């Protein structure tokens, strides 16, 4: 069968192409229903990656956050119509020490292979996770992947950091900071949770935190046991420096923000304080399963995530796709979700 794939051919220009799917190839076919736009997608759309990277990657279908309904499963593991989260990380091997999302051989939708902006997605059974009836908000489920990255970080943090977790600090008042803080609140309910940011209006969204603090007003004697960087970009250096200043000795600094350029780090104070730096990127199947289980056992998570649904754009063609991405650029906070009807 022929499948329509909507590829970004150059910054701000989508075009439809046709790829053939072999129905005898053993793949599962999923019809995307809701897709969520990520900052990584925007860097391609706006042409903010280097010219060499854009030349190497494009043309390519974007989007790595999304859900859909199963159309066809030759092995019968999924029934037609079942609602599933699609996992963008596609490993080709396993390792006893490295998670699937860190293997250099793994592919990733919307980065090293076509993303979910397709009429129909061909995938494998292990790249799908059923959405339980308790998760009944499709617009929230669309950005499960991004929240799973935060969940993955906290699982690694739990295995790495020392046991004193009385005060936890999150730097970042955007989406990543919100998701990380929310999961910290659920997983460490007794800890004092402090969120640091630059926008007081955005900080007011963190109603579940114990304290919020503008980064320009942090008291000199305020210290946290562990910290989480959720900013990235050009502010990374300043944020990491501030975290080093305000973390207790032998604390763990988890880094989630992505920066296109190398970031200078005060290694002298990392050594003097005996700090750990924990890098986190993407997520894998176990993180999707763990997060969904956590959402089922803690329904408040979904209710808080509903506040992060920004614009919802009904997409029926290329013109709507462009409109959704342009709208996402102008948003202050929250996720832009595409109701996928192509």
Secondary structure, DSSP 8 states (H G I E B T S, - for coil): -EEEEEEEEETTEEEEEEEE--TTS--EEEEEEEEE--HHHHHHHTT-S-HHHHHHH-SEE---EEEEEEEE-TTSSS-TT-EEEE--EE-SS--SSS-GGG-TT-EEBTTTB--S-BSSEEE-GGGEEE--TT---HHHHTTHHHHHHHHHHHHHHHHHS-S--SEEEEE--SHHHHHHHHHHHHHTTTSEEEEEES-HHHHTT-TTSSEEEEGGG--TT--BSEEEE---GGGHHHHHHHHHHTB-TT-EEEE----SS-----HHHHHHHT-EEEE-----HHHHHHHHHHHHH-THHHHHHHTTEEEEEEESSHHHHHHHHHHHHH-SSSEEEEEE--
